[in-house]
Structures are given as C-alpha cells and as structure tokens.
Amino acid sequence: MASNFHASIVSRPLVLLTDFGLQDGYTGIMKGVIAQIAPQARIIDLTHHIPPQNILAGRFCLLNAYRYFPPESVFIGVVDPGVGSHRRGIAVRFAEGFFVGPDNGLVGGILRESPCLEAVSLTNTDYWRVPQPSGTFHGRDIFAAVGAHLSLGLALAQLGDPLDSSELVDLPLSPFQIQPGGLEGSIQYIDHFGNLITNMPGNLLRGKSWTVHLSGQMIISGKTYSSVALGTAIALIGSHNYLEIAVNGGNAQEQFGVNWGDSLTLSFLS
C-alpha cells in the first residue's frame, strides 16, 4: 500500500457509488481503507443503493451526477457482479475527473459525453491495499486504495498498464427511435419513488404537446407532479432532462406493472 504523497496534501474529492447498501459493513470498510491512505480525504456518498448487480443503474447515476462535483473528483464505482473473474480493474481520466472501478461499462455513460483522456489497467499492486486481494471484495482491496492514492495526486500512469479507450467495455443500449408523429423508447431507470425515467431526451419535447402510451394506457403531459390529481399518472420532463412517468402521490412502476427496459411510445399532438 505504497504512497509517495504526504497525508496533509489537499486531496481531490472522492465520490463513492456502490450497490452495497448500508445494512452491512462493506461501505464503511471502504471508507476505512481510504482513511488509512488519505486521512484528510473528502468523501462524498453519491449512493450505495444501486439495485444489486444492476450495472445499468450505476451507469445512469454516474452519468447524471458527475457534472455536479468539483473538477478532478475521483469517482469510485463498485457495481461488480464479475468480481474475482478475469474482468479488469481500471482507472480512467476524463475532462472533469477520474473513475476507478471494474471495466464493465459502469463509466461508459460518462465517456460518451466526456471522452476518455487516459486509461490504465490496475496492474500495479503497489497501490492496492494488499498484493493478493480477496476474490469477492475488490472495492476494499483494490478500488478504495487506488482511489485514495489518486485523490492525493498520484499520476494515473503509475497505476498500471495503459489502455486505449476503444478497449474499455461499454454496454449495448437501445437508443430511442424517431417515428412518424412521435418517439419510441424505453425505461432506462426507476428511482425509489417508482418514477420511470425513459431514454427520450427532454430537449425534443419542450414547447410541444404530447401524450405517452404505456401498458395500454394513455398518459397526459404536464410540467410538475402536482399538475394532476393525487393518484393520477403524468408524463413530464424530469430533473435528468429525460421524459419521466410519475404518479402524483403514488408509484408509477407499481401502477403500470413495468420494469427496466420496457418500451413505451410518445405521440405529438398537432
């Protein structure tokens, strides 16, 4: 667990995203490893409630959060169903900051918006917590330690072998489709309120009138959740700038019986 930097150095912020939850000690242990290496680290919890093994959900959260953090923030992402397999651990530098985590597409959303400037495979064990990590907890033994070293100013190149950005894993996502008179898309995220966040961008909808068809039902559009009566569904442009389906005071996922990836259509009103 080498470090060439003094612990008093003002560190880059560390932003944690995992599917560990808070009931067990996994998240706290990662923070403990960080504190051993970088006692003055500024640790920010983005979320630890990504649905278990749901890489797409983690990807969505990182993509829609990274721009709200200080420049050069280090994002440690651990949604890692392939832990202990031959999948690589990576560190990536992009214009706004860094990512440390598994090479499984978790950072792919960010890199579509902010191209990769540098990437390495985490092969230098000098910056791991231990040279022989657990086969089930790379978040503790590799990613937390590497992120802590990066937060202290370590050069990315010291962490391992260089990678071309084309070598990084990305996830095959179905884009929305423009159809005569409307759009066809799918649900890309469901938050804990049961709101359905689609892949249809809000900038195609502003200033227009439209309705949405989901599970055989028509949903009217509006600007806020309270634009309709309690218990009524509404389609609106959400804070992530995507078309969102919600139920005022209710749960849209339960009301419509839908899940991640389910399709829906939008019709423009003339």
C-alpha positions in Angstrom: 0.0 0.0 0.0 2.6 2.5 -1.2 2.2 6.2 -1.2 4.5 8.9 -2.4 2.4 11.7 -1.0 2.1 13.3 2.3 -1.3 12.9 4.0 -1.6 16.6 4.6 -1.9 17.4 0.9 -5.3 18.9 0.0 -6.9 15.9 -1.8 -9.2 15.6 -4.7 -12.8 14.8 -3.6 -13.7 11.1 -3.6 -17.2 10.2 -4.7 -18.5 6.7 -3.9 -21.2 4.7 -5.7 -21.9 1.1 -4.9 -24.7 -1.5 -4.6 -23.6 -2.4 -1.1 -26.4 -0.7 0.8 -25.8 0.4 4.4 -27.0 -2.6 6.4 -23.7 -4.4 6.1 -20.2 -3.0 6.8 -18.9 -3.0 3.2 -19.3 0.7 2.6 -17.7 1.7 5.9 -14.8 -0.7 5.3 -14.0 1.0 2.0 -14.0 4.4 3.8 -11.7 3.0 6.4 -9.2 1.9 3.7 -9.4 5.4 2.2 -8.8 7.0 5.6 -5.6 4.9 6.2 -4.1 6.2 3.0 -5.6 9.7 2.8 -6.7 10.8 6.3 -7.8 14.2 5.1 -9.8 12.8 2.2 -13.2 14.5 1.4 -15.5 11.5 0.9 -18.9 12.1 -0.7 -21.5 9.3 -0.9 -23.3 9.5 -4.2 -25.4 6.4 -3.4 -24.9 2.9 -2.0 -28.4 1.8 -3.0 -27.9 0.8 -6.6 -30.1 -2.3 -7.2 -27.8 -5.3 -6.6 -25.6 -6.1 -9.7 -27.5 -3.5 -11.8 -24.7 -2.0 -13.8 -27.1 0.0 -16.0 -28.5 1.7 -12.9 -25.0 2.6 -11.7 -24.1 3.8 -15.2 -27.1 6.1 -15.2 -26.4 7.5 -11.8 -22.8 8.3 -12.6 -23.7 9.8 -15.9 -26.3 12.1 -14.4 -24.2 13.1 -11.4 -20.6 13.7 -12.4 -21.0 17.2 -13.7 -22.3 18.4 -10.3 -19.0 17.7 -8.5 -15.8 19.7 -8.2 -13.2 19.4 -11.0 -10.8 16.4 -10.6 -13.1 14.5 -8.4 -12.3 10.8 -8.2 -15.4 8.6 -8.7 -15.1 5.1 -7.2 -17.8 2.9 -8.6 -18.4 -0.6 -7.3 -21.3 -2.4 -9.0 -19.3 -5.5 -9.8 -21.1 -8.8 -10.5 -17.9 -10.0 -12.2 -15.7 -9.5 -9.1 -12.9 -12.1 -8.9 -13.2 -13.0 -12.6 -10.9 -12.0 -15.5 -12.6 -8.7 -15.8 -10.1 -5.8 -15.5 -10.0 -3.1 -12.8 -9.4 0.2 -14.5 -8.7 3.9 -13.7 -9.8 6.5 -16.3 -9.2 10.2 -16.6 -11.7 12.4 -18.4 -12.0 16.2 -18.6 -13.9 16.6 -15.4 -12.3 14.0 -13.2 -11.4 10.3 -12.7 -13.1 7.0 -12.4 -11.9 3.9 -10.6 -13.7 0.6 -10.7 -14.4 -2.5 -12.8 -14.2 -2.5 -16.6 -17.8 -3.5 -17.1 -19.5 -0.4 -18.7 -20.1 1.4 -15.4 -18.2 4.5 -16.6 -19.4 4.2 -20.3 -22.2 6.8 -20.0 -19.7 9.5 -18.8 -17.3 8.6 -21.6 -19.9 9.1 -24.2 -20.3 12.7 -23.0 -16.8 13.4 -21.9 -14.2 11.4 -23.9 -11.5 9.4 -22.2 -8.2 11.2 -21.9 -6.2 8.4 -20.4 -6.9 4.9 -19.1 -5.0 2.2 -17.4 -5.5 -1.4 -16.2 -4.9 -1.6 -12.5 -1.9 -3.9 -12.6 0.5 -2.2 -10.2 -0.1 -3.9 -6.9 2.0 -1.3 -5.0 -1.2 0.8 -4.9 -3.6 -1.9 -3.8 -4.4 -2.5 -0.2 -2.8 -5.9 -0.4 -1.0 -7.6 -3.3 -3.3 -10.6 -3.2 -6.8 -9.2 -2.9 -10.0 -11.0 -1.9 -11.8 -12.7 -4.7 -15.1 -11.1 -3.6 -14.2 -7.6 -2.3 -12.1 -5.6 -4.8 -13.9 -2.5 -3.6 -11.9 -2.8 -0.4 -8.6 -4.3 -1.6 -8.2 -2.5 -5.0 -10.6 0.3 -5.8 -10.7 2.1 -2.5 -7.0 2.1 -2.1 -6.3 3.2 -5.7 -8.9 5.9 -5.4 -7.3 7.2 -2.2 -3.9 7.4 -3.9 -5.4 9.2 -6.9 -7.0 11.7 -4.5 -3.5 12.6 -3.3 -2.3 13.5 -6.7 -0.8 10.2 -8.0 -0.3 10.2 -11.7 -2.7 7.7 -13.5 0.2 6.1 -15.4 1.7 4.8 -12.2 -1.3 2.6 -11.5 -0.8 0.1 -14.3 -0.6 -0.7 -18.0 -2.0 1.9 -20.5 -5.3 1.1 -22.3 -6.7 2.6 -25.4 -10.2 3.9 -24.9 -11.5 1.5 -27.6 -10.5 -1.4 -25.3 -12.9 -0.3 -22.5 -16.2 -2.2 -22.1 -19.4 -0.4 -22.9 -22.9 -1.5 -22.6 -25.2 -2.1 -25.6 -28.1 0.3 -25.0 -31.1 0.6 -27.3 -31.5 4.3 -28.3 -34.9 5.9 -28.6 -36.3 6.0 -32.1 -38.0 8.8 -34.0 -41.2 7.6 -35.5 -43.8 9.3 -37.7 -45.7 11.6 -35.3 -43.7 10.7 -32.2 -41.0 8.8 -30.5 -40.5 5.2 -29.3 -38.2 4.5 -26.3 -37.7 2.5 -23.2 -37.4 2.8 -19.4 -33.7 3.3 -18.5 -34.0 3.9 -14.8 -36.5 3.5 -12.0 -36.0 5.6 -8.8 -37.1 4.6 -5.3 -40.3 6.6 -5.7 -41.2 4.3 -8.6 -40.8 7.1 -11.2 -40.0 5.8 -14.6 -37.1 7.6 -16.3 -37.0 6.9 -20.1 -34.3 7.4 -22.7 -36.2 10.1 -24.5 -34.4 13.4 -24.2 -36.4 16.4 -22.9 -34.9 18.8 -25.5 -37.0 17.1 -28.2 -40.2 17.7 -26.2 -40.1 21.3 -24.9 -42.6 23.6 -26.4 -44.7 20.8 -27.8 -47.9 19.0 -26.7 -47.7 15.2 -26.4 -49.1 12.1 -24.8 -47.5 8.8 -23.8 -48.8 5.3 -24.2 -47.6 2.7 -21.7 -49.1 -0.7 -20.8 -52.1 0.0 -22.9 -52.9 3.3 -21.1 -52.6 6.9 -22.3 -50.8 9.4 -20.0 -51.1 13.2 -20.4 -48.2 15.5 -20.2 -47.5 18.3 -17.7 -44.8 20.3 -16.1 -44.9 19.1 -12.4 -46.1 16.1 -10.4 -48.9 18.2 -8.9 -50.3 19.2 -12.4 -52.7 16.2 -11.9 -54.8 14.9 -9.1 -53.5 12.6 -6.5 -53.2 9.0 -7.8 -53.1 10.2 -11.4 -50.2 9.5 -13.8 -48.3 12.2 -15.6 -45.6 12.4 -18.2 -43.1 15.2 -17.8 -39.5 16.3 -18.3 -37.7 15.3 -15.2 -34.6 16.8 -13.5 -32.4 14.5 -15.5 -33.7 16.1 -18.7 -35.4 12.9 -19.9 -39.1 12.1 -20.3 -40.3 10.7 -17.0 -43.5 8.9 -16.0 -44.8 9.5 -12.4 -47.9 9.2 -10.4 -48.8 12.1 -8.1 -48.5 10.7 -4.6 -48.0 7.2 -5.9 -45.7 4.7 -7.6 -45.7 4.5 -11.4 -43.8 1.2 -11.5 -46.4 -0.5 -9.4 -49.3 1.2 -11.1 -48.2 0.2 -14.6 -46.6 -3.1 -13.7 -43.4 -2.3 -15.7 -39.7 -2.8 -15.3 -36.3 -1.7 -16.6 -36.1 -1.8 -20.4 -39.9 -1.9 -21.0 -41.0 0.1 -24.1 -43.3 3.0 -24.4 -44.4 5.4 -27.2 -44.9 9.1 -27.3 -47.3 10.9 -29.7 -47.1 14.6 -30.6 -50.4 16.4 -30.7 -51.0 18.6 -33.7 
